[in-house]
């Protein structure tokens, strides 16, 4: 009998989304829809081919369609809308061609700086281009249907969606007063949740400042790096910031890892300054950087599972070094950092992403509890909710069973004696998964 059978199913009605990109599952028949689309393209049954292809991209939450793609088909045309965060793609397909566009801003709103930025972007894009059309600046895609397949249309549409979203975010971040076009699909975050997020932002920064003071006076740059980078990725994933906050946070992370000519000490100082800036934000400023939206394309390119395993191994080696050298105060941070960094940098399959998220729920239970989600760890008693954790893992495996029939987990290998021991055993579990597809 499977160890899962000993545990009764528990309900978690948490509806909050975290991180960037898609927080949803693929269509149950996604693979079959993609196959049928390919066959329809070969038969030159263009409208049906596109309809099947678009349906394969519709994602689901709790077995309900997120309606991230809307279709309207006639005998001669297929009209569609695709949602990607700030970007709303509108387009149509005929037997001869595909046309799609994203409205960015009114032409009259575009300053010289914006026009220069978008002109430069045209040289960086492969399939799409910026145009001025009917008083608006638009990002457009035009494809001839002579020799297309699902693979050949996926990447142009993905480029359109991701770059349209990125550039609207960038423009709004750099030019605060500008009015973006086609944003009626965005939803507001409830104020009670915004206030909770703001409370935790300030609390995390204060905790960070106190932790830095406990570090040894000499040779602490590596430990400081973990502390400052962890809070960056934590804000990105748990608070899901948008607009200017997301833009600046991403820029700081990129600068840290790409600047090879700067010392770790100077990089840490830059991150320290940035966290102080965040700490000075008023609630009103903070609350302007959020919205709820639907997503269709993952912004991170797919990563090799082996690369993720290598990163976990390297990080656990660093933990062992800090443990052996009696720097215990930084170890819980590194256990958090591994998960946040992985979700920020690696493109994962939905199953692995959900398993990482369970660990983050455990490690940040007070935040999840305040956000009306299940708390999996009691900070006061230092006890883990073993049954709830195992049930969450069970649910993820059940949802993935058709795609990954060999994916199993030995629940007995997880160590529930303490939070650190659990985190360590959980990462060992994540390194030994079988993602061979059916």
C-alpha positions as CSV (number, residue, x, y, z in Angstrom):
1,X,0.0,0.0,0.0
2,X,1.3,3.5,-0.9
3,X,2.3,5.7,2.0
4,X,-0.1,8.3,0.6
5,X,-3.1,6.1,1.5
6,X,-2.6,6.8,5.2
7,X,-3.4,10.4,4.8
8,X,-6.8,12.0,4.5
9,X,-7.2,14.7,1.9
10,X,-7.3,18.3,3.2
11,X,-8.7,21.3,1.5
12,X,-6.7,24.4,0.7
13,X,-8.8,27.2,-0.9
14,X,-5.9,29.6,-1.4
15,X,-6.5,31.5,-4.6
16,X,-3.4,33.8,-4.4
17,X,-1.0,33.6,-7.3
18,X,2.8,33.9,-6.8
19,X,5.9,34.6,-8.8
20,X,6.0,35.6,-12.4
21,X,4.3,34.0,-15.4
22,X,1.9,31.1,-15.4
23,X,0.5,29.8,-12.1
24,X,-1.7,27.2,-13.7
25,X,-1.8,23.7,-15.3
26,X,-1.9,22.8,-19.0
27,X,-5.1,21.6,-20.6
28,X,-5.6,17.9,-19.7
29,X,-5.7,17.1,-23.4
30,X,-2.9,19.5,-24.3
31,X,-0.7,16.9,-26.0
32,X,-3.6,15.5,-28.1
33,X,-4.7,19.0,-29.1
34,X,-1.2,19.8,-30.2
35,X,-1.0,16.6,-32.2
36,X,-4.3,17.2,-33.9
37,X,-3.3,20.8,-34.7
38,X,-0.1,19.5,-36.4
39,X,-2.1,17.0,-38.5
40,X,-4.6,19.8,-39.5
41,X,-1.7,22.0,-40.6
42,X,-0.4,19.2,-42.8
43,X,-3.8,18.9,-44.4
44,X,-4.0,22.7,-45.0
45,X,-7.1,22.8,-42.8
46,X,-5.8,26.1,-41.5
47,X,-8.7,27.5,-39.3
48,X,-9.1,24.2,-37.5
49,X,-5.4,23.9,-37.1
50,X,-5.1,27.2,-35.4
51,X,-8.2,26.6,-33.3
52,X,-6.7,23.3,-32.0
53,X,-3.4,25.0,-31.4
54,X,-4.9,27.9,-29.4
55,X,-7.0,25.4,-27.3
56,X,-3.7,23.6,-26.4
57,X,-2.5,26.8,-24.9
58,X,-5.5,27.4,-22.6
59,X,-4.4,26.8,-19.0
60,X,-6.4,25.7,-16.0
61,X,-6.7,26.3,-12.3
62,X,-8.6,23.7,-10.2
63,X,-9.9,22.1,-13.4
64,X,-11.5,25.4,-14.6
65,X,-10.3,27.2,-17.7
66,X,-8.5,30.5,-16.9
67,X,-9.9,31.9,-20.2
68,X,-6.5,33.2,-21.1
69,X,-7.4,32.7,-24.8
70,X,-10.8,33.7,-26.3
71,X,-11.8,32.3,-29.7
72,X,-14.5,33.3,-32.2
73,X,-14.7,31.2,-35.3
74,X,-16.7,31.7,-38.6
75,X,-16.5,29.8,-41.8
76,X,-13.8,32.1,-43.2
77,X,-12.0,33.6,-40.1
78,X,-10.8,32.8,-36.6
79,X,-10.6,35.8,-34.3
80,X,-8.7,35.5,-31.1
81,X,-7.6,37.3,-27.9
82,X,-4.5,36.1,-25.9
83,X,-3.7,37.5,-22.5
84,X,-0.2,37.9,-21.2
85,X,-0.1,40.1,-18.1
86,X,-0.3,43.7,-19.2
87,X,-0.5,42.7,-22.9
88,X,-3.7,41.9,-24.6
89,X,-3.1,40.3,-28.0
90,X,-5.9,40.7,-30.6
91,X,-5.7,39.0,-33.9
92,X,-7.3,37.0,-36.7
93,X,-6.6,34.0,-38.9
94,X,-7.7,33.4,-42.5
95,X,-6.8,30.6,-44.8
96,X,-4.0,32.8,-46.1
97,X,-2.4,34.5,-43.1
98,X,-2.2,35.3,-39.4
99,X,-2.3,38.8,-38.1
100,X,-1.9,39.8,-34.4
101,X,-1.2,43.1,-32.5
102,X,-0.8,44.6,-29.1
103,X,-1.7,48.2,-28.5
104,X,1.0,49.9,-26.4
105,X,0.2,53.6,-26.1
106,X,-1.3,56.5,-28.1
107,X,1.1,58.0,-30.6
108,X,0.4,61.4,-29.1
109,X,1.7,60.2,-25.7
110,X,5.1,59.0,-27.0
111,X,8.0,61.2,-26.1
112,X,11.2,61.2,-28.1
113,X,12.7,58.9,-25.5
114,X,9.9,56.4,-25.9
115,X,10.1,56.5,-29.7
116,X,13.9,56.0,-29.5
117,X,13.5,53.0,-27.2
118,X,10.9,51.3,-29.4
119,X,12.9,51.9,-32.5
120,X,15.9,50.2,-30.9
121,X,13.7,47.4,-29.8
122,X,12.7,46.7,-33.5
123,X,16.4,45.7,-34.1
124,X,16.3,43.2,-31.2
125,X,13.1,41.4,-32.3
126,X,12.9,38.5,-34.8
127,X,9.3,38.0,-35.8
128,X,7.5,41.2,-34.7
129,X,7.9,44.9,-35.2
130,X,6.6,48.2,-33.8
131,X,4.3,50.4,-36.0
132,X,2.3,53.5,-35.7
133,X,-1.3,52.7,-36.8
134,X,-4.6,54.6,-36.3
135,X,-3.1,56.9,-33.7
136,X,-1.6,54.1,-31.6
137,X,1.8,52.5,-31.3
138,X,1.4,48.8,-31.8
139,X,3.6,45.7,-31.7
140,X,2.5,43.6,-34.7
141,X,3.0,40.1,-36.1
142,X,2.1,39.0,-39.6
143,X,2.6,35.4,-40.8
144,X,1.9,33.7,-44.1
145,X,0.2,30.4,-43.7
146,X,1.9,28.6,-46.6
147,X,4.1,26.3,-44.6
148,X,3.2,26.6,-40.9
149,X,3.0,24.1,-38.0
150,X,2.3,24.5,-34.3
151,X,6.0,24.8,-33.6
152,X,6.5,27.5,-36.2
153,X,3.7,29.7,-34.9
154,X,4.4,29.1,-31.2
155,X,7.6,31.1,-31.1
156,X,6.4,34.2,-33.1
157,X,3.3,34.4,-30.8
158,X,5.5,33.9,-27.7
159,X,7.8,36.7,-28.9
160,X,4.9,39.0,-29.5
161,X,3.3,38.3,-26.1
162,X,6.4,38.4,-23.9
163,X,7.9,41.5,-25.5
164,X,4.6,43.4,-25.6
165,X,4.2,42.7,-21.9
166,X,7.8,43.6,-21.1
167,X,7.8,46.8,-23.0
168,X,4.5,48.0,-21.5
169,X,5.9,47.3,-18.0
170,X,9.2,49.1,-19.0
171,X,7.4,52.2,-20.4
172,X,5.1,52.4,-17.3
173,X,8.1,52.1,-15.0
174,X,10.2,54.7,-16.7
175,X,7.4,57.1,-17.5
176,X,4.9,56.9,-14.5
177,X,2.3,59.3,-15.9
178,X,1.9,57.7,-19.2
179,X,-1.4,55.9,-20.0
180,X,-1.1,52.4,-21.4
181,X,-3.7,51.2,-23.9
182,X,-5.9,48.1,-23.5
183,X,-5.6,47.5,-19.8
184,X,-9.2,46.9,-19.0
185,X,-8.6,43.2,-18.5
186,X,-6.4,43.8,-15.4
187,X,-7.9,43.2,-12.0
188,X,-7.1,45.0,-8.8
189,X,-5.7,43.2,-5.8
190,X,-7.9,43.4,-2.7
191,X,-6.6,46.1,-0.3
192,X,-6.4,43.8,2.6
193,X,-3.9,41.7,0.8
194,X,-1.9,44.7,-0.3
195,X,-1.7,45.8,3.3
196,X,-0.4,42.4,4.3
197,X,2.2,42.4,1.6
198,X,3.4,45.9,2.6
199,X,3.6,44.8,6.3
200,X,5.7,41.8,5.3
201,X,8.0,43.9,3.0
202,X,8.9,46.2,5.9
203,X,9.2,43.2,8.4
204,X,11.5,41.3,6.0
205,X,13.8,44.2,5.6
206,X,14.0,44.8,9.3
207,X,14.7,41.1,9.9
208,X,17.4,41.4,7.3
209,X,19.0,44.4,9.0
210,X,19.1,42.5,12.3
211,X,20.5,39.4,10.7
212,X,23.3,41.3,9.1
213,X,24.3,42.7,12.5
214,X,24.9,39.1,13.7
215,X,27.4,38.3,11.0
216,X,31.1,38.1,11.9
217,X,33.0,41.4,11.4
218,X,35.4,39.9,8.8
219,X,34.9,37.8,5.8
220,X,31.1,38.0,5.7
221,X,30.6,39.1,2.1
222,X,29.3,35.7,1.0
223,X,26.8,35.5,3.8
224,X,25.6,39.1,3.1
225,X,25.1,38.1,-0.6
226,X,22.8,35.3,0.4
227,X,20.8,37.6,2.7
228,X,20.3,40.4,0.2
229,X,19.7,38.3,-2.8
230,X,17.2,36.1,-0.9
231,X,15.1,39.1,0.0
232,X,15.1,40.2,-3.7
233,X,13.8,36.9,-4.9
234,X,11.5,36.6,-2.0
235,X,9.8,39.9,-2.8
236,X,9.6,38.9,-6.5
237,X,7.9,35.5,-5.7
238,X,5.8,36.1,-2.7
239,X,4.7,39.7,-3.2
240,X,4.5,39.4,-7.1
241,X,5.3,43.0,-7.6
242,X,4.7,44.7,-11.0
243,X,5.5,48.0,-12.8
244,X,8.3,50.0,-11.3
245,X,9.1,47.7,-8.3
246,X,9.4,44.7,-10.6
247,X,11.4,46.6,-13.1
248,X,14.0,47.9,-10.6
249,X,14.2,44.6,-8.7
250,X,14.9,42.7,-12.0
251,X,17.5,45.3,-12.9
252,X,19.2,44.9,-9.5
253,X,19.3,41.1,-9.8
254,X,20.7,41.3,-13.4
255,X,23.4,43.8,-12.4
256,X,24.5,41.6,-9.5
257,X,25.1,38.5,-11.6
258,X,26.3,40.1,-14.8
259,X,28.8,42.7,-13.5
260,X,32.1,40.7,-13.4
261,X,34.2,43.8,-12.7
262,X,32.7,44.7,-9.4
263,X,33.6,43.2,-6.1
264,X,31.1,41.2,-4.0
265,X,31.4,43.9,-1.3
266,X,30.3,46.7,-3.7
267,X,27.5,44.6,-5.1
268,X,26.2,43.9,-1.5
269,X,26.4,47.7,-0.8
270,X,24.2,48.3,-3.9
271,X,21.7,45.8,-2.7
272,X,21.7,47.3,0.8
273,X,21.0,50.7,-0.7
274,X,18.1,49.3,-2.7
275,X,16.5,47.6,0.4
276,X,16.7,50.9,2.2
277,X,14.9,52.5,-0.7
278,X,12.2,49.8,-0.4
279,X,11.9,50.4,3.3
280,X,11.2,54.1,2.8
281,X,8.3,53.4,0.4
282,X,5.0,54.6,1.6
283,X,2.0,52.3,1.4
284,X,0.5,54.5,-1.3
285,X,3.6,54.2,-3.4
286,X,3.9,50.5,-2.8
287,X,0.2,49.7,-3.6
288,X,0.5,51.2,-7.1
289,X,2.7,48.3,-8.2
290,X,0.2,45.5,-8.3
291,X,-2.5,43.9,-10.5
292,X,-4.0,40.5,-11.3
293,X,-3.8,39.2,-14.8
294,X,-4.0,36.1,-17.0
295,X,-0.9,34.6,-18.6
296,X,-0.3,32.3,-21.6
297,X,3.4,32.0,-22.1
298,X,6.1,31.3,-19.5
299,X,8.6,34.2,-19.5
300,X,11.5,31.8,-18.6
301,X,13.0,29.5,-21.2
302,X,12.8,25.8,-20.3
303,X,15.8,24.7,-18.2
304,X,17.3,21.2,-17.9
305,X,16.3,19.4,-14.8
306,X,19.9,18.4,-14.5
307,X,20.9,22.0,-14.2
308,X,18.5,22.5,-11.3
309,X,19.9,19.4,-9.6
310,X,23.5,20.8,-10.0
311,X,22.5,24.1,-8.5
312,X,20.9,22.4,-5.5
313,X,24.0,20.3,-5.0
314,X,26.3,23.3,-5.1
315,X,24.1,25.2,-2.6
316,X,24.0,22.2,-0.2
317,X,27.8,22.1,-0.4
318,X,27.9,25.7,0.7
319,X,25.5,25.0,3.6
320,X,27.8,22.2,4.8
321,X,30.7,24.6,4.7
322,X,28.9,27.2,6.7
323,X,27.7,24.5,9.2
324,X,31.2,23.1,9.6
325,X,32.6,26.6,10.2
326,X,29.9,27.5,12.8
327,X,28.0,30.1,10.8
328,X,24.6,28.7,11.6
329,X,22.8,32.0,11.4
330,X,22.9,32.1,7.6
331,X,21.8,28.5,7.0
332,X,18.0,29.0,7.1
333,X,18.4,31.9,4.7
334,X,20.3,29.6,2.2
335,X,17.6,27.0,2.4
336,X,15.0,29.7,1.4
337,X,17.3,31.1,-1.2
338,X,17.7,27.8,-3.1
339,X,13.9,27.7,-3.8
340,X,13.5,31.4,-4.6
341,X,16.5,31.5,-6.9
342,X,15.4,28.3,-8.7
343,X,11.9,29.7,-9.4
344,X,13.3,33.0,-10.5
345,X,16.0,31.7,-12.9
346,X,14.9,28.3,-14.1
347,X,12.1,27.4,-16.5
348,X,10.5,24.4,-14.9
349,X,7.7,22.0,-15.8
350,X,4.5,22.7,-13.9
351,X,5.0,19.7,-11.6
352,X,8.4,20.7,-10.4
353,X,7.3,24.3,-9.9
354,X,4.4,23.1,-7.7
355,X,6.8,21.0,-5.6
356,X,9.1,23.9,-5.1
357,X,6.1,26.0,-4.1
358,X,5.2,23.6,-1.4
359,X,8.6,24.0,0.2
360,X,8.2,27.8,0.1
361,X,4.8,27.5,1.8
362,X,6.5,25.5,4.6
363,X,9.4,28.0,5.0
364,X,7.1,31.1,4.9
365,X,4.0,29.8,6.7
366,X,3.2,33.0,8.6
367,X,2.9,34.9,5.4
368,X,0.8,32.3,3.7
369,X,-1.5,32.1,6.8
370,X,-2.0,35.8,6.8
371,X,-2.8,35.6,3.0
372,X,-5.7,33.2,3.8
373,X,-3.7,30.1,2.7
374,X,-2.8,27.0,4.7
375,X,0.1,27.3,7.2
376,X,2.3,24.3,7.0
377,X,4.7,25.2,9.8
378,X,4.0,26.6,13.3
379,X,6.7,29.1,14.2
380,X,5.8,29.1,17.9
381,X,5.8,25.4,18.4
382,X,8.3,24.7,15.6
383,X,6.2,21.9,14.4
384,X,5.5,21.0,10.8
385,X,2.1,20.0,9.5
386,X,3.1,16.6,8.3
387,X,-0.3,15.4,7.1
388,X,-1.0,18.6,5.1
389,X,2.4,18.7,3.5
390,X,2.1,15.0,2.4
391,X,-1.4,15.6,1.0
392,X,-0.1,18.6,-1.0
393,X,2.6,16.4,-2.5
394,X,0.1,13.7,-3.2
395,X,-2.1,16.1,-5.1
396,X,0.7,17.3,-7.3
397,X,1.7,13.7,-8.1
398,X,-1.8,12.7,-8.9
399,X,-2.2,15.6,-11.3
400,X,1.1,14.6,-13.0
401,X,0.5,10.9,-13.2
402,X,-0.5,10.8,-16.8
403,X,2.4,12.8,-18.0
404,X,5.0,11.3,-15.7
405,X,3.9,7.8,-14.8
406,X,7.2,6.9,-13.2
407,X,7.2,10.0,-10.9
408,X,7.1,8.8,-7.3
409,X,8.2,10.1,-3.9
410,X,9.2,8.2,-0.8
411,X,7.5,10.2,2.0
412,X,9.5,8.4,4.6
413,X,12.6,10.1,3.3
414,X,11.4,13.5,4.5
415,X,12.7,14.6,7.9
416,X,10.0,16.4,9.9
417,X,12.2,16.9,13.0
418,X,13.0,20.5,12.3
419,X,12.5,23.1,9.6
420,X,16.2,23.0,8.5
421,X,16.2,19.2,8.4
422,X,13.0,19.1,6.5
423,X,14.3,21.6,3.9
424,X,17.5,19.6,3.5
425,X,15.6,16.3,3.0
426,X,13.1,18.0,0.7
427,X,15.9,19.2,-1.6
428,X,17.3,15.7,-1.6
429,X,13.9,14.5,-2.7
430,X,13.7,17.1,-5.5
431,X,17.1,15.9,-6.8
432,X,15.8,12.4,-7.3
433,X,12.7,12.7,-9.4
434,X,11.9,10.8,-12.6
435,X,10.4,13.1,-15.2
436,X,10.4,10.6,-18.0
437,X,7.2,11.3,-20.0
438,X,4.7,8.7,-21.0
